Amino acid sequence: MSINISTTSTEGGCRVAVSGEVDVSNASALRDVLDEQLSSGEGMLAIDLADVPYIDSTGIGVLVGAAHRAKDLGRSLSVERPQRNVARVLSLLGVGADLNVTGAQQ
């Protein structure tokens, strides 16, 4: 399965919009984009998951790794608008606070 990833600059940083299922077959593409944005930018990094219906443990690991790297760089990172089932998995794994999850869909 493929994912689509787009980035846009915002006044306070950058937004990364992801669509499609994030799993072991494509999580490295997301990791590459997040690493690039963390290395080259400043300010807030917002990851929009509104169009991600499924994420596996590899994808979650990519998000958590990016959150830790952002913290090390003194940057803020948030995961925004996850679909209900994705938000549930993040909550069950106890990583919601690390990822600053906001705007979970009902």
N, C-alpha and C positions, 0 to 999 in steps of 0.2 A: 504494500500500500504506500502511496506517496503522500507527502504533505506539501503544503504551500506555505512559504514563510516570506513575509514582507516587512520591511522596516521603514519607519518614517521618523523624521526628526520632530521633536516637540519643543515647546518653549523651555521646558525644564529638563530635557534629556532626549530619550528615544522610546518609541513604541515598536514592539515586535509582535506582529499579528500572525497567528498560526492557524491553519485550517487543515483538517484531515486527522486521521488517527496517528498518534505518536507511539511508536513501538520500536522494538529492537532493530528492525530493518531500516529505520530512518532517523533514529534519535541522534545519530552523529551529525546529521545536517543541522538539526536544531542547536546542538552543542557548538558547532562551528560558527553559526550566526551569533549566538549569545557571547561566545568568546571574543569575536570580532568587535561586537558592540561594546563590551566591557573594556577592551583594550584601547579602543579608539575614541571613546566618548567620555562625557562627563554628565553628572546629574543623575536623574532618575531613569531606571530601565524598567519599563512596563511591558509585561508579556501578556498579550490578549489571547485567551483560550476560548473565546465565545464560540468558535467554529471547530472545536476539538471534541468529538463525541467519545473518544476513548484514549487513555494514556496508560501504558504499562509501567512496570517498575524501572525499566531502563530510562524511559522518558522522565519519570519522576526524579530519578537520580541525576539527570541532566539539569533539571530545574533546581534541585537542592545544591548541586555543585556550583551552579551559576550564582545562587544566593550567597553561598559562602565566599566565592571569589569577589562578588560585589562588596560584601562586608569588609574583606581584606583590603579592597581598594578605596574604602570610604564612600562607597556609592550606595544608593537605595535601589532596591529591586522589589517589584510587586508582580503578583500573578492576578490578572483581572478577568472577571466575568466567566469563570469556568462553568460549564454545564453541570447540572445537578449531580450526575453520576461521577464526573471527574472531581468535583468539589467533595463529594462523599469519600472517595478514595483518599484524597489528600488529607481529609479530616481523620479518617480511620488510621492512617499511617502517622498521624501526629506531626505533619510537616506544614500545616496551614499557617502557623505563626511564623515559622522560618521563611515562608514564601510570601508573607504579607498578603494573603488572599483577600481580595475585595470584590464585591459585586457578584457573588455567586448567583447563578440563574436559578429560578424556582422551578 
